[in-house]
Amino acid sequence: MNRIIACCALASSTLVTAFGAYAQSYPARPIRFIIPFPPGGSTDTYGRILGAKLSELLGQQVVIDNRAGAGGALGAEIASKAAPDGYNIVLGQDGNLVMGPAVRPKLAYDPLRDFTPISLVVRTPQVIVVNDSSPIKSVQELINMAKAKPGTLTYATAGIAGSGHATGSLFNIAAGIDTIHVPYKGGGPAMLDLRAGRVSYMVTSLVSAIGSVRDGRVRALASTGAKRSHLLPDTPTVVEAGFPGFDSTIWHGVLGPAKLPREVVARLNSEIVKALAMPEVQKLLQMEGGVVSPSTPEEFQAFLRHEVPKWAKVMKQAGITVD
């Protein structure tokens, strides 16, 4: 028995030593950074900004690998099935880790079981906007009109079960109103119809709305984060409009496959936090509307454990499904 205990102790000691040596030599080769969306969008932009700086800090190339498909689910699935060695990480976001699983129960991954959270990166509020000629001047006026004419106001989003749809549903539930969702194949077509007056209002990302707000073609009623956006400092939040605790943001964070070694997680987290503290990185991310939001792995895990059931409840209550 003593020999068995001694052997187990030796094996454990050897394993700890091996992990320590691995952490000191990590990374020893390029790291694949999976971006679950095509080039050109905000997710890709955030990933490339962070990836370039991580390459400098880690002393190894961080290779961007765009794996678009199924609303970000394809890239997330690839990351979940990768070897947990620190050489495959993914820029996950609310769409493929929270909204998708809430309406697509047959996804090939579980957002809480199949990933190792490393750090949040950015959180970006959305905005509720109306056409510049709309008689609606505030959130309260929108609610009053919706209650006066139930089921007649329409709101546009970039698609079914996306962040805009989820936020619009959360707002309807909070305000106790009934409006009609009009999904589009992207924010661009939806914004064109809003500007043309074909829909009553729109719930969309800050980035897709800011140009139209600044040129005066649409009016921002409220942003959906806990605090006012630095890009729209004069626009109140939904909280300020009378809904304490309302907080809905598009968020992005770095994760690895499940069972990623703690030493690797700590190294990646440390370098991500360093990168996000750099003024030049913050400036670039903020230009995309993002609020820089570094976290510990534990904070990111807790955030996910809050977001997943929260939005599953909203989607179920709103009756949102995807075929």
BARO-312933 format. One record per residue (C-alpha): residue in one letter; chain; x, y, z. Coordinates in nm, 2 decimals. Example, Ala and Ser with C-alpha at 12.3 -4.5 7.8 and 13.67 -1.06 7.14 Angstrom:
% BARO-312933
+--------+--------+--------+--------+--------+
: residu : chaine :     xx :     yy :     zz :
+--------+--------+--------+--------+--------+
:      a :      A :   1.23 :  -0.45 :   0.78 :
:      s :      A :   1.37 :  -0.11 :   0.71 :
+--------+--------+--------+--------+--------+
END
This chain:
% BARO-312933
+--------+--------+--------+--------+--------+
: residu : chaine :     xx :     yy :     zz :
+--------+--------+--------+--------+--------+
:      m :      A :   0.00 :   0.00 :   0.00 :
:      n :      A :   0.28 :   0.24 :   0.09 :
:      r :      A :   0.45 :   0.17 :  -0.24 :
:      i :      A :   0.12 :   0.25 :  -0.42 :
:      i :      A :   0.08 :   0.58 :  -0.23 :
:      a :      A :   0.45 :   0.66 :  -0.31 :
:      c :      A :   0.40 :   0.59 :  -0.68 :
:      c :      A :   0.08 :   0.81 :  -0.69 :
:      a :      A :   0.26 :   1.09 :  -0.51 :
:      l :      A :   0.55 :   1.06 :  -0.76 :
:      a :      A :   0.32 :   1.06 :  -1.05 :
:      s :      A :   0.13 :   1.37 :  -0.92 :
:      s :      A :   0.46 :   1.55 :  -0.86 :
:      t :      A :   0.58 :   1.47 :  -1.21 :
:      l :      A :   0.25 :   1.59 :  -1.36 :
:      v :      A :   0.28 :   1.92 :  -1.17 :
:      t :      A :   0.64 :   1.96 :  -1.28 :
:      a :      A :   0.54 :   1.89 :  -1.64 :
:      f :      A :   0.26 :   2.14 :  -1.63 :
:      g :      A :   0.50 :   2.40 :  -1.49 :
:      a :      A :   0.75 :   2.34 :  -1.76 :
:      y :      A :   0.48 :   2.35 :  -2.02 :
:      a :      A :   0.36 :   2.68 :  -1.90 :
:      q :      A :   0.71 :   2.83 :  -1.90 :
:      s :      A :   0.76 :   2.72 :  -2.26 :
:      y :      A :   0.41 :   2.81 :  -2.38 :
:      p :      A :   0.36 :   2.92 :  -2.65 :
:      a :      A :   0.62 :   2.73 :  -2.86 :
:      r :      A :   0.44 :   2.76 :  -3.19 :
:      p :      A :   0.17 :   2.98 :  -3.36 :
:      i :      A :  -0.18 :   3.00 :  -3.21 :
:      r :      A :  -0.49 :   2.96 :  -3.41 :
:      f :      A :  -0.75 :   3.23 :  -3.32 :
:      i :      A :  -1.09 :   3.12 :  -3.46 :
:      i :      A :  -1.32 :   3.40 :  -3.56 :
:      p :      A :  -1.67 :   3.25 :  -3.61 :
:      f :      A :  -1.78 :   3.51 :  -3.86 :
:      p :      A :  -1.66 :   3.63 :  -4.20 :
:      p :      A :  -1.40 :   3.91 :  -4.25 :
:      g :      A :  -1.52 :   4.27 :  -4.23 :
:      g :      A :  -1.77 :   4.26 :  -3.94 :
:      s :      A :  -1.72 :   4.38 :  -3.59 :
:      t :      A :  -1.63 :   4.03 :  -3.45 :
:      d :      A :  -1.36 :   4.00 :  -3.71 :
:      t :      A :  -1.24 :   4.35 :  -3.64 :
:      y :      A :  -1.22 :   4.29 :  -3.27 :
:      g :      A :  -1.04 :   3.96 :  -3.33 :
:      r :      A :  -0.78 :   4.11 :  -3.56 :
:      i :      A :  -0.71 :   4.40 :  -3.32 :
:      l :      A :  -0.66 :   4.17 :  -3.03 :
:      g :      A :  -0.48 :   3.90 :  -3.23 :
:      a :      A :  -0.21 :   4.14 :  -3.36 :
:      k :      A :  -0.13 :   4.27 :  -3.01 :
:      l :      A :  -0.13 :   3.91 :  -2.86 :
:      s :      A :   0.13 :   3.81 :  -3.13 :
:      e :      A :   0.36 :   4.08 :  -2.99 :
:      l :      A :   0.31 :   4.00 :  -2.63 :
:      l :      A :   0.33 :   3.62 :  -2.66 :
:      g :      A :   0.62 :   3.62 :  -2.90 :
:      q :      A :   0.44 :   3.38 :  -3.14 :
:      q :      A :   0.22 :   3.45 :  -3.44 :
:      v :      A :  -0.16 :   3.45 :  -3.37 :
:      v :      A :  -0.32 :   3.33 :  -3.69 :
:      i :      A :  -0.67 :   3.45 :  -3.76 :
:      d :      A :  -0.89 :   3.17 :  -3.89 :
:      n :      A :  -1.23 :   3.29 :  -4.01 :
:      r :      A :  -1.48 :   3.00 :  -3.98 :
:      a :      A :  -1.82 :   3.15 :  -4.06 :
:      g :      A :  -2.15 :   2.96 :  -4.07 :
:      a :      A :  -2.47 :   2.89 :  -3.88 :
:      g :      A :  -2.47 :   3.22 :  -3.70 :
:      g :      A :  -2.13 :   3.16 :  -3.55 :
:      a :      A :  -2.21 :   2.81 :  -3.44 :
:      l :      A :  -1.96 :   2.65 :  -3.69 :
:      g :      A :  -1.66 :   2.83 :  -3.55 :
:      a :      A :  -1.77 :   2.77 :  -3.19 :
:      e :      A :  -1.81 :   2.40 :  -3.26 :
:      i :      A :  -1.46 :   2.37 :  -3.42 :
:      a :      A :  -1.31 :   2.54 :  -3.11 :
:      s :      A :  -1.50 :   2.32 :  -2.87 :
:      k :      A :  -1.36 :   2.00 :  -3.04 :
:      a :      A :  -1.00 :   2.13 :  -3.07 :
:      a :      A :  -0.72 :   1.99 :  -2.85 :
:      p :      A :  -0.70 :   2.16 :  -2.51 :
:      d :      A :  -0.34 :   2.26 :  -2.55 :
:      g :      A :  -0.36 :   2.64 :  -2.58 :
:      y :      A :  -0.30 :   2.65 :  -2.95 :
:      n :      A :  -0.67 :   2.68 :  -3.05 :
:      i :      A :  -0.87 :   2.97 :  -2.91 :
:      v :      A :  -1.19 :   3.14 :  -3.02 :
:      l :      A :  -1.35 :   3.48 :  -3.00 :
:      g :      A :  -1.70 :   3.38 :  -2.88 :
:      q :      A :  -1.99 :   3.61 :  -2.84 :
:      d :      A :  -2.35 :   3.63 :  -2.72 :
:      g :      A :  -2.49 :   3.51 :  -3.06 :
:      n :      A :  -2.32 :   3.17 :  -3.07 :
:      l :      A :  -2.27 :   3.11 :  -2.69 :
:      v :      A :  -2.61 :   3.24 :  -2.55 :
:      m :      A :  -2.87 :   3.32 :  -2.82 :
:      g :      A :  -2.80 :   3.03 :  -3.04 :
:      p :      A :  -2.81 :   2.76 :  -2.77 :
:      a :      A :  -3.13 :   2.91 :  -2.64 :
:      v :      A :  -3.31 :   2.85 :  -2.97 :
:      r :      A :  -3.11 :   2.56 :  -3.12 :
:      p :      A :  -3.10 :   2.29 :  -2.86 :
:      k :      A :  -2.94 :   2.04 :  -3.10 :
:      l :      A :  -2.62 :   2.23 :  -3.13 :
:      a :      A :  -2.31 :   2.02 :  -3.12 :
:      y :      A :  -2.17 :   2.20 :  -2.82 :
:      d :      A :  -2.28 :   2.32 :  -2.47 :
:      p :      A :  -2.17 :   2.68 :  -2.39 :
:      l :      A :  -2.11 :   2.60 :  -2.02 :
:      r :      A :  -1.96 :   2.25 :  -2.05 :
:      d :      A :  -1.75 :   2.25 :  -2.37 :
:      f :      A :  -1.54 :   2.57 :  -2.33 :
:      t :      A :  -1.28 :   2.72 :  -2.09 :
:      p :      A :  -1.35 :   3.10 :  -2.05 :
:      i :      A :  -1.03 :   3.30 :  -2.06 :
:      s :      A :  -1.13 :   3.67 :  -2.06 :
:      l :      A :  -1.41 :   3.90 :  -2.17 :
:      v :      A :  -1.29 :   4.15 :  -2.43 :
:      v :      A :  -1.56 :   4.40 :  -2.51 :
:      r :      A :  -1.93 :   4.47 :  -2.44 :
:      t :      A :  -2.12 :   4.68 :  -2.69 :
:      p :      A :  -2.46 :   4.83 :  -2.62 :
:      q :      A :  -2.74 :   4.82 :  -2.88 :
:      v :      A :  -2.97 :   5.11 :  -2.96 :
:      i :      A :  -3.34 :   5.16 :  -3.02 :
:      v :      A :  -3.38 :   5.40 :  -3.31 :
:      v :      A :  -3.66 :   5.56 :  -3.51 :
:      n :      A :  -3.68 :   5.74 :  -3.84 :
:      d :      A :  -3.61 :   6.11 :  -3.82 :
:      s :      A :  -3.96 :   6.20 :  -3.92 :
:      s :      A :  -4.12 :   5.97 :  -3.66 :
:      p :      A :  -4.35 :   6.13 :  -3.40 :
:      i :      A :  -4.19 :   5.91 :  -3.13 :
:      k :      A :  -3.93 :   6.12 :  -2.94 :
:      s :      A :  -3.86 :   5.90 :  -2.64 :
:      v :      A :  -3.88 :   5.55 :  -2.50 :
:      q :      A :  -4.19 :   5.65 :  -2.30 :
:      e :      A :  -4.36 :   5.78 :  -2.61 :
:      l :      A :  -4.28 :   5.46 :  -2.79 :
:      i :      A :  -4.43 :   5.26 :  -2.50 :
:      n :      A :  -4.74 :   5.48 :  -2.49 :
:      m :      A :  -4.80 :   5.44 :  -2.86 :
:      a :      A :  -4.75 :   5.07 :  -2.84 :
:      k :      A :  -5.00 :   5.04 :  -2.56 :
:      a :      A :  -5.25 :   5.26 :  -2.74 :
:      k :      A :  -5.23 :   5.04 :  -3.05 :
:      p :      A :  -5.13 :   4.69 :  -2.94 :
:      g :      A :  -4.98 :   4.47 :  -3.21 :
:      t :      A :  -4.95 :   4.74 :  -3.47 :
:      l :      A :  -4.60 :   4.89 :  -3.42 :
:      t :      A :  -4.32 :   4.71 :  -3.60 :
:      y :      A :  -3.95 :   4.68 :  -3.51 :
:      a :      A :  -3.67 :   4.58 :  -3.75 :
:      t :      A :  -3.37 :   4.37 :  -3.66 :
:      a :      A :  -3.08 :   4.20 :  -3.84 :
:      g :      A :  -3.24 :   3.86 :  -3.82 :
:      i :      A :  -3.44 :   3.60 :  -3.62 :
:      a :      A :  -3.29 :   3.50 :  -3.28 :
:      g :      A :  -3.01 :   3.75 :  -3.31 :
:      s :      A :  -2.90 :   4.01 :  -3.05 :
:      g :      A :  -3.14 :   4.27 :  -3.18 :
:      h :      A :  -3.44 :   4.03 :  -3.17 :
:      a :      A :  -3.35 :   3.91 :  -2.82 :
:      t :      A :  -3.30 :   4.27 :  -2.69 :
:      g :      A :  -3.63 :   4.38 :  -2.86 :
:      s :      A :  -3.81 :   4.09 :  -2.69 :
:      l :      A :  -3.65 :   4.17 :  -2.35 :
:      f :      A :  -3.77 :   4.53 :  -2.39 :
:      n :      A :  -4.12 :   4.43 :  -2.48 :
:      i :      A :  -4.14 :   4.20 :  -2.18 :
:      a :      A :  -4.00 :   4.48 :  -1.95 :
:      a :      A :  -4.23 :   4.74 :  -2.09 :
:      g :      A :  -4.54 :   4.52 :  -2.11 :
:      i :      A :  -4.60 :   4.60 :  -2.48 :
:      d :      A :  -4.68 :   4.40 :  -2.79 :
:      t :      A :  -4.50 :   4.49 :  -3.11 :
:      i :      A :  -4.43 :   4.30 :  -3.43 :
:      h :      A :  -4.08 :   4.18 :  -3.51 :
:      v :      A :  -3.97 :   4.22 :  -3.87 :
:      p :      A :  -3.64 :   4.03 :  -3.93 :
:      y :      A :  -3.41 :   4.12 :  -4.22 :
:      k :      A :  -3.10 :   3.95 :  -4.37 :
:      g :      A :  -2.86 :   4.19 :  -4.20 :
:      g :      A :  -2.86 :   4.53 :  -4.04 :
:      g :      A :  -2.81 :   4.71 :  -4.37 :
:      p :      A :  -3.14 :   4.62 :  -4.53 :
:      a :      A :  -3.32 :   4.68 :  -4.20 :
:      m :      A :  -3.17 :   5.03 :  -4.17 :
:      l :      A :  -3.27 :   5.12 :  -4.52 :
:      d :      A :  -3.64 :   5.03 :  -4.44 :
:      l :      A :  -3.63 :   5.22 :  -4.12 :
:      r :      A :  -3.49 :   5.53 :  -4.30 :
:      a :      A :  -3.77 :   5.49 :  -4.56 :
:      g :      A :  -4.03 :   5.47 :  -4.28 :
:      r :      A :  -4.14 :   5.12 :  -4.36 :
:      v :      A :  -4.10 :   5.00 :  -3.99 :
:      s :      A :  -4.18 :   5.19 :  -3.67 :
:      y :      A :  -3.84 :   5.14 :  -3.50 :
:      m :      A :  -3.53 :   4.93 :  -3.50 :
:      v :      A :  -3.32 :   4.75 :  -3.24 :
:      t :      A :  -2.96 :   4.72 :  -3.37 :
:      s :      A :  -2.59 :   4.74 :  -3.29 :
:      l :      A :  -2.44 :   5.07 :  -3.21 :
:      v :      A :  -2.20 :   5.03 :  -3.50 :
:      s :      A :  -2.47 :   4.98 :  -3.76 :
:      a :      A :  -2.67 :   5.28 :  -3.64 :
:      i :      A :  -2.41 :   5.54 :  -3.56 :
:      g :      A :  -2.36 :   5.67 :  -3.91 :
:      s :      A :  -2.74 :   5.72 :  -3.97 :
:      v :      A :  -2.77 :   5.88 :  -3.63 :
:      r :      A :  -2.49 :   6.12 :  -3.70 :
:      d :      A :  -2.62 :   6.22 :  -4.04 :
:      g :      A :  -2.96 :   6.29 :  -3.89 :
:      r :      A :  -3.16 :   6.03 :  -4.08 :
:      v :      A :  -3.25 :   5.83 :  -3.77 :
:      r :      A :  -3.30 :   5.93 :  -3.40 :
:      a :      A :  -3.16 :   5.73 :  -3.11 :
:      l :      A :  -3.42 :   5.69 :  -2.83 :
:      a :      A :  -3.20 :   5.48 :  -2.59 :
:      s :      A :  -2.90 :   5.26 :  -2.57 :
:      t :      A :  -2.94 :   4.92 :  -2.40 :
:      g :      A :  -2.63 :   4.90 :  -2.18 :
:      a :      A :  -2.60 :   4.98 :  -1.81 :
:      k :      A :  -2.43 :   5.31 :  -1.89 :
:      r :      A :  -2.45 :   5.56 :  -2.17 :
:      s :      A :  -2.23 :   5.49 :  -2.47 :
:      h :      A :  -1.92 :   5.69 :  -2.53 :
:      l :      A :  -2.03 :   5.72 :  -2.90 :
:      l :      A :  -2.37 :   5.86 :  -2.80 :
:      p :      A :  -2.32 :   6.04 :  -2.47 :
:      d :      A :  -2.64 :   6.24 :  -2.51 :
:      t :      A :  -2.86 :   5.94 :  -2.56 :
:      p :      A :  -3.01 :   5.80 :  -2.24 :
:      t :      A :  -3.02 :   5.43 :  -2.15 :
:      v :      A :  -3.32 :   5.22 :  -2.11 :
:      v :      A :  -3.25 :   5.22 :  -1.74 :
:      e :      A :  -3.28 :   5.60 :  -1.74 :
:      a :      A :  -3.61 :   5.57 :  -1.92 :
:      g :      A :  -3.75 :   5.39 :  -1.61 :
:      f :      A :  -3.63 :   5.03 :  -1.63 :
:      p :      A :  -3.38 :   4.96 :  -1.35 :
:      g :      A :  -3.15 :   4.67 :  -1.42 :
:      f :      A :  -3.21 :   4.66 :  -1.79 :
:      d :      A :  -2.88 :   4.56 :  -1.95 :
:      s :      A :  -2.84 :   4.40 :  -2.29 :
:      t :      A :  -2.51 :   4.42 :  -2.47 :
:      i :      A :  -2.34 :   4.24 :  -2.76 :
:      w :      A :  -2.03 :   4.09 :  -2.60 :
:      h :      A :  -1.71 :   3.92 :  -2.71 :
:      g :      A :  -1.47 :   3.71 :  -2.51 :
:      v :      A :  -1.18 :   3.47 :  -2.57 :
:      l :      A :  -1.23 :   3.10 :  -2.48 :
:      g :      A :  -1.05 :   2.77 :  -2.53 :
:      p :      A :  -1.17 :   2.41 :  -2.54 :
:      a :      A :  -1.28 :   2.25 :  -2.21 :
:      k :      A :  -1.00 :   2.13 :  -1.98 :
:      l :      A :  -0.75 :   2.39 :  -2.09 :
:      p :      A :  -0.45 :   2.37 :  -1.84 :
:      r :      A :  -0.48 :   2.64 :  -1.57 :
:      e :      A :  -0.13 :   2.76 :  -1.64 :
:      v :      A :  -0.21 :   2.82 :  -2.01 :
:      v :      A :  -0.54 :   3.00 :  -1.91 :
:      a :      A :  -0.35 :   3.22 :  -1.67 :
:      r :      A :  -0.08 :   3.31 :  -1.93 :
:      l :      A :  -0.34 :   3.39 :  -2.20 :
:      n :      A :  -0.56 :   3.59 :  -1.96 :
:      s :      A :  -0.26 :   3.79 :  -1.84 :
:      e :      A :  -0.16 :   3.89 :  -2.19 :
:      i :      A :  -0.51 :   3.97 :  -2.30 :
:      v :      A :  -0.56 :   4.20 :  -2.00 :
:      k :      A :  -0.22 :   4.37 :  -2.08 :
:      a :      A :  -0.33 :   4.42 :  -2.45 :
:      l :      A :  -0.67 :   4.56 :  -2.34 :
:      a :      A :  -0.50 :   4.81 :  -2.11 :
:      m :      A :  -0.30 :   4.96 :  -2.40 :
:      p :      A :  -0.44 :   5.30 :  -2.51 :
:      e :      A :  -0.40 :   5.22 :  -2.88 :
:      v :      A :  -0.59 :   4.90 :  -2.85 :
:      q :      A :  -0.87 :   5.07 :  -2.64 :
:      k :      A :  -0.90 :   5.34 :  -2.90 :
:      l :      A :  -0.94 :   5.09 :  -3.19 :
:      l :      A :  -1.20 :   4.89 :  -3.00 :
:      q :      A :  -1.39 :   5.19 :  -2.89 :
:      m :      A :  -1.41 :   5.31 :  -3.25 :
:      e :      A :  -1.61 :   5.00 :  -3.31 :
:      g :      A :  -1.84 :   5.09 :  -3.03 :
:      g :      A :  -1.70 :   4.85 :  -2.78 :
:      v :      A :  -1.65 :   4.91 :  -2.41 :
:      v :      A :  -1.33 :   4.74 :  -2.31 :
:      s :      A :  -1.42 :   4.48 :  -2.05 :
:      p :      A :  -1.13 :   4.26 :  -1.94 :
:      s :      A :  -1.21 :   4.00 :  -1.68 :
:      t :      A :  -1.06 :   3.71 :  -1.49 :
:      p :      A :  -1.15 :   3.36 :  -1.61 :
:      e :      A :  -1.37 :   3.31 :  -1.31 :
:      e :      A :  -1.55 :   3.64 :  -1.37 :
:      f :      A :  -1.61 :   3.53 :  -1.73 :
:      q :      A :  -1.74 :   3.19 :  -1.62 :
:      a :      A :  -1.98 :   3.36 :  -1.38 :
:      f :      A :  -2.09 :   3.60 :  -1.65 :
:      l :      A :  -2.17 :   3.31 :  -1.88 :
:      r :      A :  -2.36 :   3.12 :  -1.61 :
:      h :      A :  -2.58 :   3.43 :  -1.57 :
:      e :      A :  -2.63 :   3.51 :  -1.94 :
:      v :      A :  -2.72 :   3.16 :  -2.06 :
:      p :      A :  -3.03 :   3.10 :  -1.84 :
:      k :      A :  -3.13 :   3.47 :  -1.86 :
:      w :      A :  -3.16 :   3.47 :  -2.24 :
:      a :      A :  -3.30 :   3.11 :  -2.25 :
:      k :      A :  -3.59 :   3.24 :  -2.03 :
:      v :      A :  -3.64 :   3.55 :  -2.25 :
:      m :      A :  -3.64 :   3.35 :  -2.58 :
:      k :      A :  -3.89 :   3.10 :  -2.43 :
:      q :      A :  -4.12 :   3.37 :  -2.30 :
:      a :      A :  -4.11 :   3.55 :  -2.63 :
:      g :      A :  -4.17 :   3.23 :  -2.82 :
:      i :      A :  -3.86 :   3.27 :  -3.04 :
:      t :      A :  -3.77 :   2.95 :  -3.23 :
:      v :      A :  -3.54 :   2.87 :  -3.52 :
:      d :      A :  -3.63 :   2.59 :  -3.77 :
+--------+--------+--------+--------+--------+
END
